[in-house]
Amino acid sequence: MSLVGELRVDWATSLSLVGTVLKALTAPLVGTALVALWYGEPLVPFLATAALTLGAGIALERLDRGDLGLREGFLMVALTWLAIAVVGAVPFLVAGEGSLASPVNALFESTSGITTTGATVVSDFDAHGRSVHLWRSLLQWMGGLGILVIAVAVLSQLSIGGAQLMETESQTQDVNKLTPSIEATARLLGWLYAGLTGLMVATWLAIGAVGLGPEVTLYDAVAHAFTAVSTAGFSPRAESLGAFSPAVQWATIPFMFLGATNFVLLYHLTQGNPSRLGESDEFRFYLAVVLGLTGLTAGFLVASGEFTRIERVIRHSLFQVVSILTTTGYATVDFNGWSPAAKHMLFLAMFSGGMAGSTTCSIKTLRWLVVVKSFRRDLFREIHPDAIRPVRLTGEVVDEDVVRDVYAYVLLSGIIFVLLTVFVVTDAARAGEQVGEFEAMGASAATFLNIGPAFGDAGPYGDYAWFPATTKVAFIVLMWVGRIEIIPVLVLLTPAFWRS
């Protein structure tokens, strides 16, 4: 019997669902074309891509669609992210502007966008039109929304890793009880996401209207709201948030923080139940990590004499810690010039991430909380070997299988990070480039964990265009892996997944 005959995965069903997603991508492409029309920029990059995407989507959607099983769900999620990354690169290539005219660079930028990474190859911001910059931001907004909706509407039904972790948080996890159906819940969380984005646009415009942010335009407000709430980080300004006033920078911090907060908790907040935040073990842990790293970073900045005014110390340290920890990636200053101790605080923040059930990436605070509680439990058993002491989150017992999965995830993340770092150093040397170990570690963490800016030439005011093409291809793959998480990718690579 041939291998094809042994396959048990229904490709047609998975591809048909990918076709449905591609059809939906037509609307944002046409919307961006209208923005190009408004600014007098070329329409072809977006209308041509819209026509191509609509045709491909219709063709795929016509494939025979059967029942969506576990395997088809895995395959659909993986292919959807790949398909959108490829389609998202087409406007960059057709526009043919600056550093995005290269196929590898265009795919890198699109993948970084849809995975909400925020690492950019754009080294010449003024060479690109406003419509191209808006398309970068829109890709990130769709990426943030997409992972949320897919996690709730699809992965939770299929009991796949990320959703299982989300359900571990007992008082915030039971998304199925928010509405009578999982589809309605997905729509509800989608509206919450859109509402948070609209609130940030209004906040920026209000700051500009009262004279505290005279540089703010409607375009800036919309473009940055797309990438702040999605914890993604692309900015149409070369100086990122450093191009805006302190009032605008202060106002952006809460939106990055909320974007990395469990959206079920945010829903309860809108229903007048703020106490649910305080009851959540993970939220308290998330808040403590943010404040702890901010305090340490501020202390190092004061000790090094980087800033003399206390407001600047608090603003820059809080902004950068929240930006990096939530995997947003904005910058208010070039932190490459900070002391080594302050930069290492930011490096540690890369491995945190925000809460499960949010738009954030990286390890996520829920997993670290499980590790901490499990480690504390094991220490207790060393003293009381007969004691029965399960790991609990918000009063509920965490299944031991979930604890093992968390340890496996953290271990795999560490292994991939080390291997990627070695590859970056080796490949750069092969291509005649010099990359320091800390810069290689930063770039590896920033791409694999979907952070965005790293250190050195790939820092907040730098870019990734100078890396060898082979390294950029590796970054593209690892950004994709980091976004859909490691376990689903490993499942796809397992021969048993494809056979009966």
C-alpha positions as CSV (number, residue, x, y, z in Angstrom):
1,M,0.0,0.0,0.0
2,S,1.3,3.5,-0.8
3,L,2.0,6.1,1.8
4,V,-0.8,8.2,0.3
5,G,-3.2,5.4,0.9
6,E,-2.2,5.2,4.6
7,L,-2.8,8.9,5.3
8,R,-5.6,9.6,7.6
9,V,-5.6,13.4,7.5
10,D,-8.3,15.0,5.4
11,W,-6.3,17.6,3.5
12,A,-9.3,18.8,1.6
13,T,-11.1,19.8,4.8
14,S,-8.1,21.7,6.1
15,L,-7.4,23.4,2.8
16,S,-11.0,24.3,2.4
17,L,-11.0,26.1,5.8
18,V,-7.8,27.9,4.8
19,G,-9.6,29.0,1.7
20,T,-12.3,30.6,3.8
21,V,-9.7,32.5,5.8
22,L,-8.0,33.7,2.6
23,K,-11.4,35.0,1.2
24,A,-11.8,37.0,4.4
25,L,-8.4,38.6,3.8
26,T,-9.8,40.3,0.7
27,A,-11.6,43.0,2.8
28,P,-8.5,44.3,4.6
29,L,-6.6,44.4,1.3
30,V,-9.3,46.5,-0.3
31,G,-9.5,48.7,2.8
32,T,-5.8,49.4,2.5
33,A,-6.2,50.2,-1.2
34,L,-8.7,52.8,-0.2
35,V,-6.1,54.3,2.1
36,A,-3.6,54.3,-0.8
37,L,-6.2,56.1,-2.9
38,W,-6.7,58.7,-0.1
39,Y,-2.9,59.5,0.0
40,G,-2.5,59.3,-3.8
41,E,-0.4,56.1,-3.7
42,P,-0.4,53.1,-6.0
43,L,-3.5,50.9,-5.7
44,V,-2.1,47.9,-7.7
45,P,-0.2,46.2,-4.8
46,F,-3.3,45.8,-2.8
47,L,-6.0,45.3,-5.5
48,A,-3.9,42.8,-7.4
49,T,-3.2,40.9,-4.2
50,A,-6.9,41.1,-3.3
51,A,-7.9,39.5,-6.6
52,L,-5.3,36.8,-6.3
53,T,-6.3,36.0,-2.7
54,L,-10.0,36.0,-3.5
55,G,-9.5,33.6,-6.5
56,A,-7.3,31.2,-4.4
57,G,-9.7,31.3,-1.5
58,I,-12.7,30.5,-3.7
59,A,-10.8,27.6,-5.4
60,L,-9.7,26.1,-2.1
61,E,-13.1,26.6,-0.4
62,R,-14.7,24.5,-3.1
63,L,-12.8,21.4,-2.0
64,D,-15.0,18.8,-0.4
65,R,-15.2,19.7,3.3
66,G,-15.7,16.9,5.8
67,D,-15.9,16.9,9.6
68,L,-13.1,18.9,11.3
69,G,-11.2,16.4,13.4
70,L,-8.2,16.9,15.6
71,R,-5.7,16.2,12.8
72,E,-7.4,18.5,10.4
73,G,-7.5,21.2,13.0
74,F,-3.8,21.0,13.6
75,L,-3.1,21.1,9.9
76,M,-5.6,24.0,9.3
77,V,-4.0,26.2,11.9
78,A,-0.5,25.6,10.7
79,L,-1.4,26.2,7.0
80,T,-3.5,29.3,7.8
81,W,-0.5,31.1,9.3
82,L,1.7,30.1,6.4
83,A,-0.8,31.1,3.8
84,I,-1.4,34.6,5.3
85,A,2.3,35.2,5.6
86,V,2.8,34.4,1.9
87,V,-0.2,36.5,0.8
88,G,0.9,39.3,3.1
89,A,4.2,39.5,1.4
90,V,2.8,40.1,-2.1
91,P,1.9,43.8,-1.7
92,F,5.5,44.5,-0.5
93,L,6.9,42.8,-3.6
94,V,4.5,44.4,-6.0
95,A,5.1,47.9,-4.5
96,G,8.8,47.2,-5.0
97,E,9.9,49.9,-2.6
98,G,13.2,49.9,-0.7
99,S,14.3,47.0,1.4
100,L,11.0,45.2,1.1
101,A,11.5,44.6,-2.7
102,S,13.5,41.4,-2.0
103,P,11.4,38.2,-1.8
104,V,13.1,37.0,1.4
105,N,12.8,40.4,3.1
106,A,9.1,40.7,2.0
107,L,8.3,37.2,3.4
108,F,10.3,38.1,6.6
109,E,8.3,41.3,7.1
110,S,5.0,39.6,6.4
111,T,5.7,36.7,8.7
112,S,6.9,39.1,11.4
113,G,3.7,41.0,11.0
114,I,1.2,38.2,11.0
115,T,3.0,36.4,13.9
116,T,2.9,39.7,15.8
117,T,6.7,39.6,16.2
118,G,7.6,43.1,15.1
119,A,11.2,42.4,13.9
120,T,11.6,44.4,10.8
121,V,13.9,44.5,7.8
122,V,12.8,48.1,7.0
123,S,15.9,50.2,7.1
124,D,14.5,53.1,5.0
125,F,11.2,54.1,6.5
126,D,10.8,57.1,4.2
127,A,11.1,55.0,1.1
128,H,7.7,53.3,1.8
129,G,4.3,54.8,1.4
130,R,1.8,55.2,4.2
131,S,-0.4,52.4,2.7
132,V,2.5,50.0,2.9
133,H,3.2,50.9,6.5
134,L,-0.5,50.6,7.3
135,W,-0.5,47.1,5.7
136,R,2.3,46.1,8.1
137,S,0.2,47.3,11.1
138,L,-2.9,45.7,9.8
139,L,-1.2,42.3,9.4
140,Q,-0.2,42.5,13.1
141,W,-3.7,43.5,14.2
142,M,-5.1,40.5,12.3
143,G,-2.4,38.3,13.8
144,G,-3.3,39.2,17.3
145,L,-7.0,38.8,16.7
146,G,-6.5,35.6,14.7
147,I,-4.6,33.7,17.4
148,L,-7.3,34.7,19.9
149,V,-10.2,33.6,17.8
150,I,-8.5,30.4,16.6
151,A,-7.5,29.5,20.2
152,V,-11.0,30.0,21.5
153,A,-13.1,28.8,18.5
154,V,-11.0,25.9,17.2
155,L,-8.2,24.9,19.6
156,S,-10.4,24.7,22.7
157,Q,-12.8,22.4,20.8
158,L,-9.9,20.2,19.9
159,S,-8.3,20.2,23.3
160,I,-5.0,21.4,21.9
161,G,-2.1,22.7,24.2
162,G,-2.7,26.5,24.5
163,A,-6.4,26.2,25.1
164,Q,-5.8,23.5,27.8
165,L,-3.5,25.9,29.6
166,M,-6.1,28.6,29.3
167,E,-8.7,26.3,30.9
168,T,-6.3,25.7,33.8
169,E,-7.0,29.1,35.2
170,S,-10.3,28.2,36.8
171,Q,-11.9,31.5,37.4
172,T,-11.0,33.0,34.1
173,Q,-10.7,30.0,31.9
174,D,-14.1,28.7,31.3
175,V,-14.7,30.5,28.1
176,N,-17.5,28.1,27.1
177,K,-19.6,29.6,29.9
178,L,-19.3,33.2,28.7
179,T,-22.0,32.6,26.0
180,P,-24.1,29.6,25.0
181,S,-21.7,28.7,22.1
182,I,-18.0,28.8,21.5
183,E,-18.6,30.7,18.3
184,A,-20.5,33.5,20.1
185,T,-17.7,33.6,22.6
186,A,-15.2,34.1,19.8
187,R,-17.3,37.0,18.4
188,L,-17.6,38.5,21.9
189,L,-13.8,38.5,22.4
190,G,-13.3,39.8,18.9
191,W,-15.6,42.8,19.7
192,L,-13.7,43.3,22.9
193,Y,-10.4,43.4,20.9
194,A,-11.8,45.9,18.4
195,G,-13.2,48.0,21.3
196,L,-9.9,48.1,23.0
197,T,-8.3,49.2,19.7
198,G,-10.9,52.0,19.2
199,L,-10.4,53.2,22.8
200,M,-6.6,53.6,22.1
201,V,-7.3,55.6,18.9
202,A,-9.6,57.9,20.8
203,T,-7.1,58.2,23.7
204,W,-4.3,59.3,21.3
205,L,-6.5,61.7,19.5
206,A,-7.7,63.2,22.8
207,I,-4.1,63.7,23.9
208,G,-3.3,65.4,20.6
209,A,-6.4,67.6,20.9
210,V,-5.5,69.0,24.3
211,G,-1.9,69.8,23.2
212,L,0.0,67.1,25.0
213,G,0.8,65.2,21.8
214,P,0.8,67.8,18.9
215,E,2.6,65.3,16.7
216,V,-0.3,62.8,16.8
217,T,-2.3,62.3,13.6
218,L,-5.3,60.1,12.9
219,Y,-3.0,57.9,10.8
220,D,-0.5,57.5,13.7
221,A,-3.3,56.8,16.2
222,V,-4.8,54.0,14.0
223,A,-1.5,52.5,12.9
224,H,-0.2,52.3,16.5
225,A,-3.5,51.1,18.0
226,F,-3.3,48.2,15.6
227,T,0.1,47.1,16.8
228,A,-0.2,48.0,20.6
229,V,-3.3,46.1,21.4
230,S,-2.0,43.1,19.4
231,T,1.2,43.3,21.4
232,A,3.0,43.3,18.0
233,G,5.2,46.5,17.8
234,F,5.5,47.7,14.1
235,S,5.6,51.5,13.9
236,P,5.5,53.6,10.8
237,R,8.1,55.9,12.5
238,A,11.8,55.0,12.5
239,E,12.0,56.2,16.1
240,S,9.1,54.0,17.2
241,L,7.3,55.6,20.2
242,G,10.4,57.8,20.7
243,A,8.9,60.1,18.0
244,F,6.0,61.0,20.4
245,S,5.6,63.0,23.6
246,P,5.9,61.6,27.1
247,A,2.1,61.9,27.5
248,V,1.6,59.6,24.4
249,Q,4.2,57.1,25.8
250,W,2.5,57.0,29.2
251,A,-0.9,56.5,27.6
252,T,0.3,53.6,25.4
253,I,1.6,51.5,28.4
254,P,-1.9,50.4,29.7
255,F,-2.9,49.2,26.2
256,M,0.2,47.0,25.8
257,F,-0.5,45.7,29.3
258,L,-4.2,45.0,28.6
259,G,-3.4,43.4,25.3
260,A,-1.3,40.8,27.2
261,T,-4.0,40.3,29.8
262,N,-6.3,37.3,29.6
263,F,-9.3,38.5,27.5
264,V,-11.7,36.5,29.6
265,L,-10.6,38.6,32.6
266,L,-11.0,41.7,30.5
267,Y,-14.5,40.7,29.6
268,H,-15.4,40.3,33.3
269,L,-13.9,43.8,33.9
270,T,-16.3,45.3,31.3
271,Q,-19.1,43.5,33.1
272,G,-18.3,45.4,36.3
273,N,-16.4,42.6,38.0
274,P,-12.9,44.0,38.6
275,S,-12.5,41.6,41.6
276,R,-11.9,38.8,39.1
277,L,-8.5,40.3,38.3
278,G,-7.5,40.2,42.0
279,E,-8.7,36.6,42.4
280,S,-6.6,35.3,39.5
281,D,-3.3,33.9,40.6
282,E,-1.9,34.4,37.1
283,F,-2.8,38.1,36.9
284,R,-1.2,38.8,40.3
285,F,1.9,37.0,39.2
286,Y,1.9,38.8,35.8
287,L,1.6,42.2,37.6
288,A,4.3,41.3,40.1
289,V,6.7,40.3,37.3
290,V,6.1,43.6,35.5
291,L,6.6,45.7,38.7
292,G,9.6,43.6,39.8
293,L,11.5,43.9,36.5
294,T,10.6,47.6,36.2
295,G,11.9,48.3,39.7
296,L,15.2,46.5,39.0
297,T,15.7,48.2,35.6
298,A,14.9,51.6,37.1
299,G,17.5,50.9,39.9
300,F,20.2,50.0,37.4
301,L,19.4,53.1,35.3
302,V,19.7,55.3,38.4
303,A,22.9,53.6,39.4
304,S,24.5,54.1,36.0
305,G,23.3,57.8,35.8
306,E,21.5,57.2,32.5
307,F,18.7,59.6,33.5
308,T,18.7,62.3,36.1
309,R,15.0,63.1,36.3
310,I,12.9,60.5,38.2
311,E,10.0,60.8,35.7
312,R,12.2,59.8,32.8
313,V,13.7,56.9,34.8
314,I,10.2,55.5,35.7
315,R,8.7,56.2,32.3
316,H,11.5,54.6,30.2
317,S,12.0,51.6,32.5
318,L,8.3,50.9,32.8
319,F,7.6,51.4,29.1
320,Q,10.5,49.2,28.0
321,V,9.8,46.4,30.4
322,V,6.1,46.3,29.5
323,S,6.9,46.5,25.8
324,I,9.4,43.7,25.9
325,L,7.6,41.5,28.5
326,T,4.3,41.7,26.6
327,T,6.2,40.9,23.4
328,T,5.1,44.3,21.9
329,G,8.5,45.6,21.0
330,Y,8.0,49.4,20.9
331,A,10.9,51.6,22.0
332,T,11.0,55.1,23.5
333,V,14.8,55.3,23.5
334,D,17.7,53.3,22.0
335,F,18.2,51.0,25.0
336,N,21.5,49.7,23.4
337,G,23.1,52.6,25.3
338,W,21.9,51.4,28.7
339,S,24.2,49.7,31.2
340,P,24.7,46.0,30.7
341,A,22.7,45.2,33.9
342,A,19.6,47.2,32.6
343,K,19.9,45.5,29.2
344,H,20.0,42.1,30.8
345,M,16.8,42.9,32.6
346,L,15.2,43.4,29.3
347,F,16.7,40.2,28.0
348,L,15.2,38.3,30.9
349,A,11.8,40.0,30.2
350,M,11.9,38.4,26.7
351,F,11.3,35.0,28.2
352,S,8.3,36.0,30.3
353,G,5.4,36.9,28.0
354,G,2.0,38.0,29.2
355,M,-1.0,35.9,30.3
356,A,-2.4,32.9,28.5
357,G,-5.6,33.7,26.6
358,S,-4.2,37.1,25.4
359,T,-2.5,38.3,22.2
360,T,1.0,37.8,23.7
361,C,3.6,35.2,22.8
362,S,6.8,33.9,24.5
363,I,6.6,31.4,27.4
364,K,3.7,33.1,29.1
365,T,3.3,33.8,32.8
366,L,0.9,31.0,33.3
367,R,3.6,28.4,32.5
368,W,6.1,30.2,34.7
369,L,3.6,30.2,37.6
370,V,3.1,26.5,37.2
371,V,6.8,25.9,37.2
372,V,7.2,28.1,40.4
373,K,4.4,26.4,42.2
374,S,5.6,22.9,41.1
375,F,9.1,23.7,42.2
376,R,7.9,24.9,45.6
377,R,5.8,21.8,46.0
378,D,8.8,19.6,45.2
379,L,10.8,21.4,47.9
380,F,8.1,20.8,50.4
381,R,8.0,17.1,49.6
382,E,11.8,16.9,50.3
383,I,10.9,17.8,53.9
384,H,7.6,15.9,54.0
385,P,8.0,12.9,51.6
386,D,4.5,11.5,52.5
387,A,2.6,14.7,52.0
388,I,0.0,15.0,49.2
389,R,0.2,18.6,47.9
390,P,-1.1,19.2,44.4
391,V,-0.3,22.3,42.4
392,R,-3.2,24.8,42.5
393,L,-4.0,27.8,40.4
394,T,-6.7,30.1,41.8
395,G,-7.8,27.4,44.1
396,E,-8.2,24.7,41.5
397,V,-5.9,21.6,41.2
398,V,-3.7,21.6,38.1
399,D,-3.6,18.2,36.4
400,E,-0.2,16.5,36.6
401,D,-0.3,15.9,32.9
402,V,-0.5,19.7,32.4
403,V,2.5,20.2,34.8
404,R,4.5,17.8,32.7
405,D,3.5,19.5,29.5
406,V,4.6,22.9,30.9
407,Y,8.0,21.5,31.8
408,A,8.3,20.0,28.4
409,Y,7.4,23.2,26.7
410,V,9.9,25.3,28.7
411,L,12.6,22.7,28.0
412,L,11.9,22.6,24.3
413,S,11.9,26.4,24.2
414,G,15.3,26.5,25.8
415,I,16.7,23.9,23.4
416,I,15.4,25.7,20.3
417,F,16.7,29.1,21.6
418,V,20.2,27.6,22.1
419,L,20.3,25.9,18.7
420,L,19.1,29.0,16.9
421,T,21.7,31.1,18.7
422,V,24.5,28.8,17.6
423,F,23.1,28.8,14.0
424,V,23.0,32.6,13.9
425,V,26.6,33.0,15.0
426,T,27.8,30.2,12.7
427,D,25.8,31.4,9.6
428,A,26.9,35.0,10.2
429,A,30.5,34.0,10.3
430,R,30.1,32.0,7.1
431,A,28.7,35.1,5.4
432,G,31.5,37.3,6.7
433,E,29.4,39.1,9.3
434,Q,30.3,39.5,12.9
435,V,27.6,38.9,15.5
436,G,28.4,39.1,19.2
437,E,27.1,36.3,21.5
438,F,24.7,38.7,23.3
439,E,23.4,40.1,20.0
440,A,22.9,36.6,18.6
441,M,21.1,35.5,21.8
442,G,18.9,38.7,21.7
443,A,18.0,38.2,18.0
444,S,17.2,34.5,18.5
445,A,14.9,35.2,21.5
446,A,13.4,38.3,19.8
447,T,12.3,36.3,16.7
448,F,11.5,32.8,18.2
449,L,9.6,34.3,21.1
450,N,8.0,36.9,18.9
451,I,9.4,40.0,20.6
452,G,10.7,42.1,17.7
453,P,13.7,44.3,18.6
454,A,16.8,42.8,20.1
455,F,20.2,44.4,20.8
456,G,23.1,45.8,18.7
457,D,22.4,46.2,15.0
458,A,19.0,44.4,15.5
459,G,18.2,46.8,18.3
460,P,15.1,49.1,18.7
461,Y,16.4,51.6,16.1
462,G,18.1,48.9,14.0
463,D,16.8,46.2,11.7
464,Y,17.3,42.6,10.6
465,A,18.0,43.4,6.9
466,W,21.8,42.9,7.3
467,F,21.5,39.2,8.4
468,P,22.4,36.6,5.7
469,A,19.4,35.3,3.8
470,T,19.8,31.9,5.3
471,T,19.5,33.3,8.8
472,K,16.5,35.3,7.9
473,V,14.8,32.1,6.5
474,A,15.6,30.4,9.8
475,F,14.0,33.4,11.6
476,I,10.9,33.1,9.4
477,V,10.4,29.5,10.3
478,L,11.0,30.1,14.0
479,M,8.7,33.1,14.1
480,W,6.0,30.8,12.7
481,V,6.8,28.1,15.3
482,G,6.8,30.6,18.1
483,R,3.4,32.0,17.1
484,I,1.5,28.7,16.8
485,E,3.6,27.2,19.7
486,I,6.0,24.3,19.6
487,I,3.8,21.3,20.5
488,P,1.4,21.6,17.5
489,V,4.4,21.9,15.2
490,L,6.1,18.8,16.7
491,V,2.8,16.9,16.4
492,L,2.7,17.8,12.6
493,L,6.3,16.4,12.3
494,T,5.3,13.1,14.0
495,P,4.9,10.2,11.5
496,A,2.0,8.8,13.6
497,F,0.1,12.0,12.9
498,W,-0.1,11.2,9.2
499,R,-0.7,7.5,9.4
500,S,-3.7,5.5,10.6
